[in-house]
């Protein structure tokens, strides 16, 4: 099986036949931390929602399954959110 170089969308299942970006959607790139390189679908999010960032569930963070990795917008790059740490 060949490795697909396209980034995976956060929340897609590992056996999802189409875990990549879809036309008509807006994404930000997650940079750093346990979700590094994944895309977060922010289609329909308000500017206020985007400004707040997100605490995303991940099993790969410091707190294991059910823990969250926090990401915030990078002011220098609006399509990139930087990892700020893990939280239970």
Helices and strands as residue ranges (DSSP letters): E 27-31, G 33-35, E 39-41, H 47-52, E 54-58, E 67-74, E 77-87
